[in-house]
Amino acid sequence: MNIRNIAIIAHVDHGKTTLLDQLLKQSGTFRDNEYVEERAMDSNDIEKERGITILAKTTAINYKNNKINILDTPGHADFGGEVERIMNMVDGVLLVVDAYEGTMPQTRFVLKKALDAKVKPIVVINKIDKPSARPLQVMDEVIDLFIELGADETQIDFPVVYASSLNGTSSLNIEIDAQQKTMEPILDMIIEHIPIPNTKLDSPLQFQPALLDYNDYVGRIGIGLVANGKMKTNELVSCVRLDGSIKQFRIQKLFGFLGLKRIEIEEAKAGDIVAVAGLFDISVGETICNVNQEKALPILRIDEPTLQMTFGVNNSPFVGQDGKLLTARKLEERLYKEIQKDVSLKVEPNDTESWIVSGRGELHLSILIENMRREGFEMQVSKPEVIIKEIDGVKCEPYEDVQIEVPEENVGSVIEALGLRGGKMENMINYENQIRLLYTIPSRGLIGFMTEFMTMTKGYGIINHSFKEYLPLSSAKIGSRKQGVLVSMENGKTSAYGIGQIEERGILFVAPGAAVYEGMIVGENNHTTDLTVNVVKNKQLTNMRASGKDSTTVLKKPRPLSLEYCLDYINNDELVEVTPLNLRMRKKILNTNERKKYDKREIN
C-alpha cells in the first residue's frame, strides 16, 4: 500500500474541516451504520462552539490501495507555529479558498509556510454553490498570491478542483452544473499529484516529533513523520535532545491513525505519521534514532510568543462561590501541564500567587483561560501586553498584516482609527460597495480595537490579521481605553432603583439583582474619568404617601460581556475575574479610598 502525506490549509472558516469530513465519509473509511457528526475532527467543545480548528488533528483514509495521511491544520495565525511544523511532515497541501471571499490574510500566511517548505499544492475552490460565488476572480487572486509569494514553476503549475464541501460535491469543471455528489476528483488528484514520501526504509531510524500531545498515563506523546528506518514497541532507542545530548528510552506505545481513531500499532515504517510514547519530556524538534546510530535531523523552528499577560489567584470578595480549583498550587500545576503539549506557550513565575503567561496572540491565551474556567478554575488575569524585544540594539515590537472589509460609508472612521493606532495603509481595493483595506499595524494597536471597530461599522465590518514580523518600536502613542468606567462603591445586590439613578451616566454592564462588590466595574462612563457609583441603593420607604404616583422605571439592557471583550476592554490598573459561571471586570485596588490615594500619587 502506497502512502501519501498531505495537510489541509486555509483561512479561518473557508471549509477545511467540513471538507475533511466529506473525504472521510466518501472514502469508505467509516462503516455504513457508523454515526459521524458534523465537523467530526473538531473534538474540543470550544472548537465546536466557535467553528474553528484550534489544534492540528491527524487522520488517515484508505483509498484505491493507498493510505492518505491527512493533517487538519488551524487557520488562525495564533496557531501558525503548528502549520509551519506540519509542513515538515507532508509532501503536499490542499489549499482551500472560499469562492466568494477569495484570498485572505491567513490564506497568505499558511500558503507562504507551504511554499517555503517546497511541498506540492492542490487548490480547492470551495463553497462554489454560494449565490455570491465568483470563482474566476478568486482563481486570479490565487495565482497572483502564488506569484507574489515567489512560488517556483512546479508550485505555480497547480491543479484545481471546484467543490462544495457542505453538500459533498466536487468537479474539475468551474461550472456549478458540473458538480457531482462525490469527492473522488479531490482524492484522485491527491494520488496523481502528491508524491510518495521521500524516505528510506533500509536506513537507520530517524523520527522527529512536530506536534505534542499529553496523556496522564504515559506523559508526553510525540507526533511526527518516520523520516527513515522503522521502530517497534518496546524497542530501546536514543533521543538526540535539542542541546545535543543523548537520552536512551524504551518505546512504550506506538499509535497510528485511521478515520477518527488513534490505533495502537506494533511497528512504524518510513513514511508513516505516528505518535510515540515512552519519553516523558520529549520535545518538538528532537530526533529519535537507533542506539549507537544517532544522527539528528535539522531542528524545527518554533514561533516565539508575541503577547503576555498575568494569571493570578482570585482574591475578590466572591472567591470560591463558583469554582473548586482556587489555590496557587492548583493554578501552577495546570499552567505547567499546558506547556507539556503547547510548545508556543511559556510560563514564568511572577510572584508567589501569579504567573506571566506568554502566547502567540489574544485568541491563543483566551482559549487557555476558557478551557481552565470550564474545568472549575477561578483566577484573575491582567490586560494582554505585547512582548518588546531588543534586536541588534534596537527595541522592536510585533507587527501584523491586517485585512479589513467595510461598507463605503464607514471607511473614513476606520482609516482615522487605524491611523491613531500606528497603522500604515498598504492598499485599498473597491468592489461591490465594499472597501477592502490592507494595513500593517503594531500588534498593540489591535488590542482593544475589535469592540471599537464593530461599533463604528455597526457590525458589518470584517477584520482579519496575522503576525508579520518584529519591527522597530512605533512612535505612535497607542494609548489605553479612552472612556472611564463606573465603579461600585458598595457590596451587595444591584437594585433597579440604584441602576435607574445612574443610567444616564453611561452604559451598564450589570442587571438588577446582580451581586457586586466594592471596586467592581459595573459600567462605562460617558466621560474619560472613572466614577464611583452606588448601584445597590434602594428607595427610601416612608409611611407618607407621595402626591404623585410612582412611575414604572424601564431600564436599558446591560451590555453583554464575553471573555475577549473583557480582555480587550480593561486598562493596566484593572483585572478580569474569571470563574466557571461569571466574568467580572474589577480594579486592581478594590478599596475606593486607597485607590484615590494611589491615583493621586501616580499623577504627582
C-alpha positions as CSV (number, residue, x, y, z in Angstrom):
1,M,0.0,0.0,0.0
2,N,1.4,3.4,-1.0
3,I,1.4,6.3,1.4
4,R,0.5,10.0,0.7
5,N,1.0,12.6,3.4
6,I,-0.9,15.9,3.0
7,A,-2.1,18.8,5.1
8,I,-5.3,20.9,4.6
9,I,-4.6,24.6,4.9
10,A,-6.9,27.6,4.6
11,H,-8.1,30.9,6.1
12,V,-10.4,30.6,9.1
13,D,-13.9,29.4,8.1
14,H,-13.1,28.6,4.4
15,G,-14.2,25.0,5.0
16,K,-11.1,22.8,5.8
17,T,-12.7,20.7,8.5
18,T,-16.0,20.2,6.6
19,L,-14.1,19.2,3.5
20,L,-12.1,16.6,5.6
21,D,-15.5,15.3,6.9
22,Q,-16.6,14.6,3.4
23,L,-13.2,12.9,2.4
24,L,-13.6,10.6,5.4
25,K,-17.2,9.8,4.7
26,Q,-16.8,9.2,1.0
27,S,-13.6,7.3,1.0
28,G,-15.3,4.3,2.8
29,T,-13.3,4.8,6.0
30,F,-16.5,4.6,8.1
31,R,-18.9,1.7,8.3
32,D,-22.3,2.3,6.6
33,N,-24.1,2.3,10.0
34,E,-21.4,4.4,11.8
35,Y,-22.7,7.8,13.1
36,V,-20.4,10.7,12.2
37,E,-21.2,14.2,13.5
38,E,-20.6,17.4,11.6
39,R,-17.0,18.7,11.7
40,A,-16.0,15.5,13.4
41,M,-12.3,16.4,13.6
42,D,-13.1,19.4,15.8
43,S,-13.2,17.3,19.0
44,N,-12.8,20.1,21.6
45,D,-16.0,21.8,22.9
46,I,-14.7,25.3,22.1
47,E,-13.8,24.3,18.6
48,K,-17.3,23.1,18.0
49,E,-18.8,26.3,19.5
50,R,-16.6,28.7,17.6
51,G,-16.4,26.8,14.4
52,I,-12.6,27.0,14.3
53,T,-9.8,24.4,14.5
54,I,-7.5,25.2,17.4
55,L,-5.2,22.1,17.4
56,A,-3.9,20.3,14.4
57,K,-5.5,16.9,14.0
58,T,-4.2,13.8,12.3
59,T,-6.3,11.3,10.5
60,A,-5.9,8.8,7.6
61,I,-8.1,7.2,5.0
62,N,-7.6,4.2,2.7
63,Y,-8.4,4.9,-1.0
64,K,-7.7,2.7,-4.0
65,N,-5.0,0.8,-2.3
66,N,-3.4,4.0,-1.0
67,K,-3.2,5.2,2.6
68,I,-3.6,9.0,2.7
69,N,-2.5,10.6,6.0
70,I,-4.2,14.0,6.4
71,L,-3.5,16.7,8.8
72,D,-6.3,19.3,9.5
73,T,-4.4,22.5,10.4
74,P,-5.6,25.6,12.4
75,G,-6.5,28.5,10.2
76,H,-5.9,31.2,12.8
77,A,-2.4,32.9,12.8
78,D,-2.2,32.4,16.6
79,F,-1.6,28.7,15.9
80,G,0.6,29.3,12.8
81,G,3.5,27.6,14.6
82,E,1.8,24.3,14.2
83,V,1.2,24.9,10.5
84,E,4.9,25.5,9.9
85,R,6.0,22.4,11.7
86,I,3.4,20.3,10.0
87,M,4.9,21.2,6.6
88,N,7.9,19.1,7.6
89,M,5.7,16.0,7.9
90,V,3.9,16.2,4.5
91,D,4.7,16.2,0.8
92,G,1.6,18.2,-0.4
93,V,-1.2,20.5,0.7
94,L,-4.8,21.1,-0.2
95,L,-5.2,24.9,-0.2
96,V,-8.9,25.6,0.4
97,V,-10.2,29.0,-0.7
98,D,-13.7,30.4,-0.3
99,A,-15.3,31.0,-3.8
100,Y,-16.6,34.4,-2.6
101,E,-14.1,35.7,0.0
102,G,-11.0,34.7,-2.1
103,T,-7.5,35.0,-0.6
104,M,-7.5,36.4,2.9
105,P,-4.6,37.2,5.4
106,Q,-4.4,33.6,6.8
107,T,-4.5,32.2,3.2
108,R,-1.3,34.2,2.6
109,F,0.1,33.1,5.9
110,V,-0.4,29.4,5.5
111,L,0.5,29.3,1.8
112,K,3.8,31.0,2.5
113,K,4.6,28.3,5.0
114,A,3.8,25.6,2.4
115,L,5.8,27.2,-0.4
116,D,8.8,27.8,1.9
117,A,8.7,24.0,2.7
118,K,8.6,23.2,-1.1
119,V,5.5,21.0,-0.9
120,K,3.2,20.3,-3.8
121,P,-0.1,22.4,-3.7
122,I,-3.5,21.4,-4.9
123,V,-6.1,24.3,-4.9
124,V,-9.7,23.6,-3.9
125,I,-12.1,26.5,-4.6
126,N,-14.7,25.7,-2.0
127,K,-18.3,26.9,-1.4
128,I,-18.9,27.0,-5.2
129,D,-22.6,26.7,-4.6
130,K,-22.8,30.1,-2.9
131,P,-25.1,32.6,-4.9
132,S,-22.3,35.2,-4.4
133,A,-19.5,32.8,-5.6
134,R,-17.0,34.4,-8.0
135,P,-14.7,31.5,-8.8
136,L,-13.0,33.1,-11.9
137,Q,-11.9,36.2,-10.0
138,V,-10.9,34.1,-7.0
139,M,-8.7,31.9,-9.2
140,D,-7.0,35.1,-10.5
141,E,-6.4,36.2,-6.8
142,V,-4.9,32.7,-6.0
143,I,-2.5,32.9,-9.0
144,D,-1.5,36.5,-8.0
145,L,-0.8,35.3,-4.5
146,F,1.4,32.4,-5.7
147,I,3.4,34.8,-7.8
148,E,3.6,37.4,-5.0
149,L,4.9,34.8,-2.6
150,G,7.6,33.6,-5.0
151,A,6.3,30.2,-6.0
152,D,8.6,28.3,-8.3
153,E,7.5,26.8,-11.7
154,T,6.4,23.5,-10.3
155,Q,4.4,25.0,-7.5
156,I,2.6,27.6,-9.7
157,D,1.5,24.8,-12.1
158,F,-1.1,23.6,-9.6
159,P,-4.2,21.5,-10.3
160,V,-7.6,23.0,-9.3
161,V,-10.8,21.3,-8.0
162,Y,-14.1,23.1,-7.5
163,A,-16.2,21.9,-4.6
164,S,-19.0,22.4,-2.1
165,S,-17.8,20.6,1.0
166,L,-21.1,21.3,2.8
167,N,-23.0,19.4,0.0
168,G,-20.3,16.8,-0.6
169,T,-19.9,17.7,-4.3
170,S,-16.9,18.4,-6.4
171,S,-15.8,18.7,-10.0
172,L,-12.8,19.6,-12.2
173,N,-15.1,22.0,-14.1
174,I,-15.8,25.5,-12.9
175,E,-19.5,25.4,-13.8
176,I,-21.9,24.8,-10.9
177,D,-24.0,22.4,-13.1
178,A,-20.9,20.1,-13.4
179,Q,-20.8,19.4,-9.6
180,Q,-21.2,15.7,-8.8
181,K,-22.1,14.1,-5.5
182,T,-18.6,12.7,-4.9
183,M,-15.2,13.7,-3.5
184,E,-13.3,11.4,-5.9
185,P,-11.9,14.2,-8.1
186,I,-10.0,15.5,-5.0
187,L,-8.9,12.0,-3.8
188,D,-7.8,11.1,-7.4
189,M,-5.9,14.4,-7.6
190,I,-4.0,13.6,-4.4
191,I,-3.0,10.2,-5.7
192,E,-1.9,11.7,-9.0
193,H,-0.1,14.8,-8.0
194,I,1.2,14.4,-4.4
195,P,4.5,12.4,-4.4
196,I,5.1,9.3,-2.3
197,P,7.3,10.3,0.8
198,N,11.0,10.5,0.0
199,T,12.0,8.2,2.8
200,K,14.3,5.2,3.2
201,L,13.2,2.0,4.9
202,D,16.6,0.4,5.0
203,S,18.4,3.4,6.6
204,P,18.9,3.9,10.3
205,L,15.8,5.2,12.2
206,Q,15.1,9.0,12.2
207,F,11.8,10.2,13.7
208,Q,11.1,13.8,14.7
209,P,8.1,15.0,16.6
210,A,6.5,18.1,15.1
211,L,3.4,18.1,17.4
212,L,2.9,17.1,21.1
213,D,0.0,15.5,22.9
214,Y,-0.3,14.7,26.6
215,N,-1.7,11.8,28.5
216,D,-1.9,11.4,32.3
217,Y,-0.8,7.7,32.0
218,V,2.1,7.9,29.6
219,G,3.1,11.6,29.8
220,R,4.0,13.5,26.6
221,I,3.3,11.9,23.2
222,G,5.3,13.0,20.2
223,I,3.5,13.0,16.8
224,G,5.6,13.2,13.6
225,L,6.9,11.5,10.5
226,V,9.1,8.5,10.4
227,A,11.7,10.0,8.1
228,N,13.8,6.9,7.7
229,G,14.0,3.3,9.0
230,K,11.5,1.7,11.3
231,M,10.7,1.3,15.0
232,K,8.8,-1.1,17.2
233,T,7.0,-1.2,20.6
234,N,9.4,-2.0,23.5
235,E,12.4,-1.2,21.3
236,L,15.3,0.6,23.0
237,V,16.1,3.9,21.1
238,S,18.1,7.1,21.5
239,C,16.7,10.6,21.6
240,V,19.0,13.4,20.4
241,R,17.9,16.3,22.5
242,L,17.8,19.9,21.4
243,D,21.1,20.7,23.3
244,G,22.9,17.8,21.5
245,S,22.8,15.4,24.5
246,I,21.5,11.8,24.0
247,K,19.0,10.0,26.2
248,Q,18.0,6.4,25.7
249,F,14.5,5.2,26.4
250,R,12.2,2.3,25.6
251,I,9.2,2.9,23.3
252,Q,6.2,2.3,25.5
253,K,3.4,2.7,22.9
254,L,3.1,3.4,19.2
255,F,-0.1,4.8,17.7
256,G,-1.2,5.1,14.1
257,F,-4.3,6.9,12.7
258,L,-7.4,5.8,10.8
259,G,-10.6,7.8,10.5
260,L,-11.3,9.4,13.9
261,K,-9.4,6.7,15.8
262,R,-5.9,6.5,17.2
263,I,-4.9,2.9,16.8
264,E,-2.2,1.1,18.8
265,I,0.3,-0.5,16.5
266,E,3.4,-2.7,16.9
267,E,5.6,-1.2,14.2
268,A,6.0,2.0,12.3
269,K,7.9,2.3,9.0
270,A,9.5,5.2,7.0
271,G,6.7,7.4,5.6
272,D,4.2,6.7,8.4
273,I,2.8,9.5,10.5
274,V,2.6,8.1,14.1
275,A,2.5,9.0,17.8
276,V,5.2,7.8,20.1
277,A,5.0,7.4,23.9
278,G,7.8,6.5,26.3
279,L,9.9,9.6,26.9
280,F,8.1,11.8,29.5
281,D,9.7,15.1,28.4
282,I,10.1,14.6,24.6
283,S,10.2,18.0,22.8
284,V,9.3,19.2,19.3
285,G,12.4,19.1,17.0
286,E,14.3,16.3,18.8
287,T,15.2,13.2,16.8
288,I,14.6,9.6,17.8
289,C,17.3,7.2,16.4
290,N,18.6,3.6,16.7
291,V,21.0,3.2,19.6
292,N,24.6,3.9,18.5
293,Q,23.4,5.3,15.2
294,E,22.4,8.8,16.4
295,K,22.1,11.4,13.6
296,A,19.8,14.4,14.3
297,L,17.5,15.9,11.8
298,P,17.6,19.7,11.4
299,I,15.9,21.3,14.5
300,L,12.4,22.7,13.8
301,R,11.8,26.4,14.3
302,I,9.2,27.2,16.9
303,D,7.4,30.6,16.7
304,E,8.2,32.8,19.7
305,P,5.3,34.3,21.8
306,T,4.3,37.9,21.0
307,L,1.8,38.6,23.8
308,Q,1.9,38.1,27.5
309,M,-0.5,38.5,30.5
310,T,-0.5,37.7,34.2
311,F,-2.6,34.8,35.6
312,G,-3.2,35.2,39.3
313,V,-5.1,33.6,42.2
314,N,-8.6,35.1,42.6
315,N,-8.6,37.4,45.6
316,S,-12.0,39.1,45.1
317,P,-14.7,39.1,47.8
318,F,-16.6,36.4,45.8
319,V,-13.7,33.9,45.7
320,G,-14.8,30.3,45.9
321,Q,-18.5,30.9,45.1
322,D,-18.4,29.3,41.7
323,G,-15.2,27.3,41.3
324,K,-13.5,24.5,43.1
325,L,-9.9,25.0,41.9
326,L,-8.7,28.2,43.7
327,T,-5.2,27.7,45.1
328,A,-1.9,28.9,43.7
329,R,-0.6,25.3,43.7
330,K,-3.6,24.1,41.5
331,L,-3.2,27.1,39.2
332,E,0.6,26.5,38.8
333,E,0.1,22.7,38.2
334,R,-2.5,23.4,35.4
335,L,-0.4,26.1,33.6
336,Y,2.7,23.8,33.6
337,K,0.6,20.9,32.4
338,E,-0.5,23.1,29.4
339,I,3.1,23.7,28.3
340,Q,3.6,19.9,28.2
341,K,1.6,19.9,24.9
342,D,1.7,23.5,23.7
343,V,5.2,24.5,22.7
344,S,4.2,28.1,21.7
345,L,3.2,28.8,25.3
346,K,5.7,30.0,28.0
347,V,5.0,30.3,31.8
348,E,7.2,32.1,34.3
349,P,6.6,32.9,38.0
350,N,5.8,36.5,38.7
351,D,5.3,36.3,42.5
352,T,4.0,33.6,44.9
353,E,0.4,33.9,43.6
354,S,0.8,34.9,39.9
355,W,2.5,33.8,36.7
356,I,3.4,35.6,33.5
357,V,1.9,33.5,30.6
358,S,3.2,34.3,27.1
359,G,1.5,33.1,23.9
360,R,1.0,33.8,20.2
361,G,-1.9,36.2,20.5
362,E,-5.2,37.0,22.3
363,L,-7.1,34.0,20.9
364,H,-4.3,31.7,22.0
365,L,-4.4,32.9,25.6
366,S,-8.2,33.4,25.8
367,I,-8.8,29.8,24.7
368,L,-6.5,28.6,27.6
369,I,-8.5,30.8,30.0
370,E,-11.8,29.4,28.6
371,N,-10.6,25.8,29.0
372,M,-9.5,26.4,32.6
373,R,-12.8,28.1,33.7
374,R,-14.7,25.1,32.2
375,E,-12.5,22.8,34.3
376,G,-13.6,24.6,37.5
377,F,-10.7,27.1,38.0
378,E,-11.1,30.6,39.4
379,M,-8.5,33.2,38.6
380,Q,-7.8,36.8,37.7
381,V,-6.0,37.9,34.6
382,S,-4.4,41.2,33.5
383,K,-4.6,43.2,30.3
384,P,-2.6,41.5,27.5
385,E,0.6,43.3,26.6
386,V,2.9,42.8,23.6
387,I,6.4,41.4,24.2
388,I,9.1,44.0,23.3
389,K,12.4,42.5,22.1
390,E,15.8,44.1,21.5
391,I,17.2,43.2,18.1
392,D,20.7,44.4,17.2
393,G,20.4,47.1,19.9
394,V,17.1,48.4,18.7
395,K,13.8,48.0,20.6
396,C,11.3,46.1,18.4
397,E,7.7,45.1,18.7
398,P,5.5,42.7,16.8
399,Y,3.6,44.0,13.7
400,E,0.6,42.4,12.0
401,D,-0.8,42.3,8.5
402,V,-4.5,43.4,8.7
403,Q,-7.2,43.0,6.1
404,I,-10.4,44.8,6.6
405,E,-13.7,44.8,4.6
406,V,-16.1,47.6,5.4
407,P,-19.1,49.3,3.7
408,E,-18.2,52.5,1.9
409,E,-19.9,54.8,4.5
410,N,-17.6,53.5,7.3
411,V,-14.3,53.8,5.5
412,G,-13.4,57.3,6.8
413,S,-13.8,56.5,10.5
414,V,-11.9,53.1,10.2
415,I,-8.9,54.8,8.4
416,E,-8.8,57.5,11.1
417,A,-9.0,55.0,13.9
418,L,-6.2,52.8,12.4
419,G,-4.0,55.9,11.8
420,L,-4.3,56.8,15.5
421,R,-3.2,53.3,16.4
422,G,0.0,53.4,14.3
423,G,-1.4,51.6,11.2
424,K,0.1,52.2,7.7
425,M,-2.2,51.6,4.7
426,E,-0.6,49.3,2.1
427,N,-3.6,49.1,-0.3
428,M,-7.2,50.0,-0.8
429,I,-9.5,48.0,-3.2
430,N,-13.1,48.9,-4.0
431,Y,-15.6,46.2,-5.2
432,E,-19.4,45.8,-4.9
433,N,-19.9,48.8,-2.5
434,Q,-17.4,47.2,-0.2
435,I,-13.9,48.6,0.5
436,R,-11.0,46.2,1.3
437,L,-8.2,47.9,3.3
438,L,-4.8,46.3,3.7
439,Y,-2.7,47.6,6.6
440,T,0.5,47.0,8.5
441,I,0.0,47.8,12.2
442,P,1.7,47.2,15.6
443,S,0.1,44.3,17.4
444,R,-0.6,46.6,20.4
445,G,-2.6,48.8,18.1
446,L,-5.1,45.9,17.7
447,I,-5.5,45.3,21.4
448,G,-9.0,46.7,22.3
449,F,-9.7,47.6,18.7
450,M,-12.3,44.9,17.9
451,T,-15.0,46.4,20.0
452,E,-14.4,49.9,18.6
453,F,-14.3,48.5,15.1
454,M,-17.6,46.6,15.4
455,T,-19.3,49.8,16.9
456,M,-18.1,52.1,14.1
457,T,-19.1,49.6,11.3
458,K,-22.4,48.7,13.1
459,G,-21.4,45.0,13.0
460,Y,-20.9,45.0,9.2
461,G,-17.1,45.2,9.2
462,I,-14.9,42.1,8.8
463,I,-11.3,42.2,10.1
464,N,-8.6,39.6,9.8
465,H,-5.0,39.8,11.0
466,S,-1.9,37.7,11.1
467,F,1.6,38.2,12.6
468,K,4.1,39.7,10.2
469,E,7.4,40.3,11.9
470,Y,9.2,42.3,14.6
471,L,10.0,45.9,13.5
472,P,11.4,48.9,15.4
473,L,9.1,50.3,18.1
474,S,6.4,52.6,16.7
475,S,6.5,56.2,17.9
476,A,2.6,56.3,17.8
477,K,1.1,56.9,21.2
478,I,-1.2,53.9,21.2
479,G,-3.0,54.6,24.5
480,S,-5.4,52.7,26.6
481,R,-9.2,52.9,26.6
482,K,-10.4,56.5,26.3
483,Q,-13.6,56.1,28.3
484,G,-13.7,56.0,32.1
485,V,-15.7,53.3,34.0
486,L,-18.4,53.2,36.6
487,V,-17.1,51.5,39.7
488,S,-19.2,50.1,42.5
489,M,-18.6,51.7,45.9
490,E,-20.7,49.2,47.9
491,N,-21.1,45.4,48.3
492,G,-24.5,43.8,47.8
493,K,-27.1,43.2,45.1
494,T,-27.9,45.8,42.4
495,S,-31.3,47.3,42.6
496,A,-33.5,48.7,39.8
497,Y,-33.7,52.0,41.7
498,G,-29.8,52.2,42.0
499,I,-29.3,51.4,38.4
500,G,-32.0,53.8,37.3
501,Q,-30.3,56.7,39.2
502,I,-27.0,56.3,37.3
503,E,-28.2,55.0,34.0
504,E,-27.8,58.4,32.3
505,R,-24.2,58.5,33.4
506,G,-23.1,55.7,30.9
507,I,-23.7,52.2,29.8
508,L,-24.3,49.5,32.5
509,F,-22.7,46.0,32.5
510,V,-25.0,44.6,35.2
511,A,-28.7,44.0,35.5
512,P,-30.9,44.4,38.7
513,G,-30.3,41.6,41.2
514,A,-26.7,41.1,40.2
515,A,-24.1,40.6,43.1
516,V,-21.5,43.3,43.1
517,Y,-18.6,44.3,45.3
518,E,-16.6,47.5,46.1
519,G,-14.1,48.1,43.2
520,M,-16.0,46.1,40.7
521,I,-16.6,47.7,37.3
522,V,-20.3,47.9,36.7
523,G,-20.4,50.1,33.6
524,E,-18.8,52.5,31.2
525,N,-18.8,56.3,32.0
526,N,-19.8,58.8,29.3
527,H,-16.7,60.8,30.3
528,T,-13.0,60.0,30.3
529,T,-12.7,59.8,34.1
530,D,-13.7,56.9,36.4
531,L,-16.7,57.5,38.6
532,T,-17.7,55.6,41.8
533,V,-21.4,54.8,42.0
534,N,-23.9,53.1,44.3
535,V,-25.8,50.6,42.3
536,V,-27.1,48.7,45.3
537,K,-29.0,51.8,46.7
538,N,-32.7,51.2,47.4
539,K,-35.5,53.7,47.5
540,Q,-36.2,55.0,51.0
541,L,-39.6,53.8,52.2
542,T,-41.7,56.1,54.5
543,N,-45.3,55.9,55.8
544,M,-46.1,59.1,53.9
545,R,-47.9,58.7,50.6
546,A,-46.4,60.6,47.7
547,S,-48.6,63.2,46.0
548,G,-47.7,61.7,42.6
549,K,-48.0,58.1,41.5
550,D,-44.7,56.2,41.2
551,S,-43.9,55.6,37.5
552,T,-42.5,52.3,36.4
553,T,-38.8,52.6,35.5
554,V,-37.9,50.9,32.2
555,L,-34.2,50.1,32.3
556,K,-32.0,49.5,29.3
557,K,-30.5,46.1,28.7
558,P,-26.9,45.8,30.1
559,R,-24.1,45.3,27.7
560,P,-23.2,41.6,27.4
561,L,-19.7,40.6,28.4
562,S,-17.6,37.9,26.7
563,L,-14.1,36.9,27.7
564,E,-12.5,38.5,24.6
565,Y,-14.4,41.7,25.2
566,C,-13.3,41.9,28.8
567,L,-9.6,41.3,27.9
568,D,-9.8,44.0,25.2
569,Y,-11.6,46.4,27.4
570,I,-9.6,46.6,30.7
571,N,-6.8,49.1,31.3
572,N,-3.5,48.4,33.1
573,D,-5.0,49.2,36.6
574,E,-7.8,46.6,36.1
575,L,-8.2,42.8,36.1
576,V,-10.7,40.3,34.7
577,E,-12.1,37.9,37.4
578,V,-12.8,34.6,35.7
579,T,-14.9,31.9,37.3
580,P,-16.8,28.9,35.8
581,L,-20.1,30.9,35.9
582,N,-19.1,34.6,35.8
583,L,-16.9,37.1,34.2
584,R,-16.3,40.3,36.1
585,M,-14.1,43.3,35.5
586,R,-12.6,45.0,38.5
587,K,-10.0,47.5,39.7
588,K,-6.7,46.0,41.0
589,I,-7.2,48.1,44.2
590,L,-10.7,47.5,45.3
591,N,-11.0,49.9,48.2
592,T,-12.3,53.3,47.0
593,N,-10.2,55.5,49.3
594,E,-7.0,53.5,48.8
595,R,-7.5,53.7,45.0
596,K,-7.9,57.5,45.2
597,K,-4.7,57.9,47.2
598,Y,-2.8,55.7,44.7
599,D,-4.2,57.6,41.7
600,K,-3.1,60.9,43.3
601,R,0.5,59.5,43.8
602,E,0.5,58.4,40.2
603,I,-0.5,61.9,39.0
604,N,2.1,63.6,41.2
